[in-house]
Amino acid sequence: MEMKKRFISSIEPPTDRSEPTWWFAFQGNKLLVYQEPSSVRIPYLVDFAELGLTALHQHYLGRLDNRHCYAVGLSEGTVPSTGMGFEGLRQVYGRLDEELFWIAARAVQIVDWDRTHQFCGQCGAPLKTRTTERAKECHQCSLLHFPRLSPAIIVLVERGHELLMARSRHFLPGIYSVLAGFVEPGETLEEAVVREVNEEVGITVKDIRYFGNQPWPFPHSLMIGFTATYADGEISLDDREIEDAGWFTVDTLPPLPGKISIARKLIDWFVEKQGKPLPE
């Protein structure tokens, strides 16, 4: 899944700050937006201080259509200006321009990394932000700290006209999805697919094929999508993680994850392959 090339990432802020700028401001993991009946808007101002709010930290992100973008961290006690509010990214999806949404998804991860990496994990000294790369440096022991990124596989398993779907214990009521899990150290992505499927539902798979990838800012994952074919075994649940699992046809699909996710894109791909209309 390729994103549009309208956004150009950068860490070097502009010297000229006279042009309006997109401000992606977060209190914790909630985005500051103008709230309207059917949509939300990101502040687009020359200076963030125009909102009457104080930024704890600012991080330059790059340019969207030659318009500068900043991530901003706000204190927990910040009260939004009139007509504004704080909303989670899941809540603003579909109400915010999609390109702006994915920049917000980038911004929240940088703000979270900055908030949780104030001191060196090796020696405890305060960290300094580097100006040449997205990193922090300890001037006492020289250890570099980069933004955390956790790779995870997500896989749609096919068996003829059926797909494997499962329900995790942390899902919203009734929702089923395809299987996913984090990649372990020393493991290839394909090995992670085989292990996760076997651990969670007890079956083996073959014909593993790359599908696409998606940054997933909840809180700092990169989802790498695959398709695979059922090889052997009967469903046997890891009930620590999986509440239910089964084989479904496109005519018997349970409630699905939202369109924001690569999980839904995998499911929609399977439905289209069966010559059926996409679910709402």
N, C-alpha and C positions, 0 to 999 in steps of 0.2 A: 504494500500500500504506500504509494509515493505521495508525499505532501507537496503542495504547491511550493514553488521556489520564490515566492514573494518576500519571504523573510530571510534576511542575511544575518547570521549570528556574528557577534563581535564582543570583545570585552573592553576595548578602548573607547572611553566615552568621548563625545564630541567636545571640541573647544568652544564652539558657538552654541550657546544654550538659548537662542532667541526664537527658535521655532517651536510650535506646539509639539508635544510629546505624549505618547501613550504611557500611562502610569498603572502598573499592575501591582496594587498594594494589598498586602495580606496581614490580617490579624490572626495569628496561628495559621491554619490552613484555609481560612475563609477570605474570599476576594471582596474588595471594596468596589461596589458598582452603584451606578444610578439605577434606581428601580422604577420601571414603568409597567403598565398593565400586562403587556405580553412580551416584553423584552427587557434586557438590561444593557447598560452602556458602561464602557471603561472610561475613566477620566482622561481627557485629551486636552492638556494645558501646557503652557510654557514652563511653569514652575509648580511643583507639587504643593508648595506652601500656599498657593492660591486657594486651596481647599480649607485652610485654617487648621490643618493637621500637621503633626510633627513626625517625620520619618526617623526611625531608629537607624536604619541603614538603607542605602540605595545601591543597586547593582545594575550596571549597564548590560543590556541583553543583545542589542543589535538594531537593525532597521527593518521596518515593514513598509514596503513601497516608499523607501527613503524617508520615513518618519521614525524618529528615534523611539526606543522602547526601554523602559526601566522596570526592574523589580524593586519593590519597597517593602520593608518590614516595619510593622506598627506595633506599639505596645498593647498589652492585653486590655488596658483601660481606655483605649481610644474610642471616642464616641463619634460616629459618622455624621457628616454634615447633613443638613435638611435635604430630603429626597434621595438619600443614599442609605445603603445598608451593606452588611457583610453576608455573603452567601457561599456555600460550598460549591466546588467545581461541578459536582454531579448535578446540582440544582440549576446551574446556569447553562448547562449544555442544551443546545436547541433554542435558547433565548439570546445567545450571544453569537456574533459572527464567528464561524468555525475557525478561521485563521487566528483571530484574537483568542479564541478558547485555547488553542494549542500553544500559543505564546504564554498564556496564563498558566498552563500546565507546566511549562518550562520554568516560569518565574517562581511558582510555589516551591519547586524542588530546590532552587537556589536559595530562596529565603529560609527554608527549613534547614538546609545545610549550614548556612551562615549562623543561624540561631544555635545549632547544636554542635558547632565546632569553633568555640571561642578559645579553647585551651587545648594544648597538645596532649594526645592520649598516651604518649610515651614518657614525657617528662613533666607535664603539667604547666608548662610556661604558656603565657598568652600567645595567640597566633596572630600573624600579620597577613593581610590579603596581598597576594602577588598582583602586579600590574601587567604582567606579560602572559598570563594564562589563568584559567579559572581554577585557582588553587590557593591554599593558605600554607604559610611557611612558619616553622618554628625557628626563631633566631637563636635558640639555646642549643638545640640538638640537630637542627637542619632537616628534620623530617617534614616531608610535604604531605598535605592533606587535600585530596581531591573530592569533589562532590560524590556522594555515594550513589551507586547505580547497581541494582540487583537484577541480573538476567533471569528470566523465567520462561519456560516453554508453555505453550498452550496448544492442544492437539484435538482435531476432530477425527474420530475413529469411525470408519465406514465398514458395514457388513452388508454387501449387496445394496438394497434400497433402504437400509436402516442406518441410523447413526447412534452412537453411544452418547448418552447424556446422564449427568449426575447432579445431585443436589448436595451442596456443602452445608454444613451446620450454620455457617455465618451468612448464608444468602437470605435475601428478603423472602417472606412467605410465598411458597409455591413455585419459586423460580428454579429452573434447571439450566445447566450450561454444559460446555465441553470441559474436558479435564485440563488442569494446569498445575504447575508446581515450579519451585525455584531450582536452578541449576546448582549442583554441588561442586566444590573445588575439584579440579582434575578431571572433570566430566565433559564430554562433548555434548552438543545440543541433542543429537540423536540418541545418545545414551541416556540423557535425561528424559526424553520422551518414553523410551522403553521402560525405564525404572518407574517413573511416575504412574504410568498406566497400570503396570503390574502391581505396584504398591497400593494404589487406591481402589482398583476393581478386580485384580487378580488375573487379568488376561494378558496375552502377548500380542504384539502387533508387528507388521512388516510394511514394506513399501513406504517408508517415511519420506515425505516430500515437503520442502519448504513452501510456505504460503505467503508470509509477509510478517511485518513487525509493527509494533506500536509503542511509543512511550506511554507509560501508565503511572500517573503521578499520585498514586494512592498507596504508599507515599513516594516511592522512588524506584519503580520497576521499569524494565524494558521487556515487553512481552514479545516473544519470537514464536510465530504461529507455524504449525505444521498440519498436514493431513497424513493419515496412516490407514492401513487396511487391517482388519481383524485377522489374526493368525490362528489362535488356539485359546482354549480355556473357557471356564464359566465364570460369570460375575460373582465375585466374593468381596464384600465391602470391607474397607478399612474404616470401621465405625468411629474411629477417633476424629476423622475428617469428613467422611462421606455419610450422609443420612440415607440416601437412596440413589440407585442408578438403574438404567435399563436401556433397551434398544427401542428407538422410536422411528416411525416413518414420518414423512412430511404431512400426512393426514392425521397424525396423532401427537403432534408436538405439544409439549407442556408450555406454560408461560416462559418467555425467553428473556435473556439479559437485554439491556438497552442498546440502542444503535450506536452509542458512543464507543462500544468495545470491539476489539478484534474478535472476541468470542462470537458476537452477533454477526460479524462479517463472514466468519467461517460457516456459521449455520446458514446464512443467506446464500453463500456459495453452493452449499449442498442442496438447498431447496431449488435454486435455479438449475442445477445440474439434472434434477429430476423433472424439469419442465413444468414446475409449479410456480404460481405467483408468490412473490415474497410476502411473508407475514407482516402485519402492521407493527 
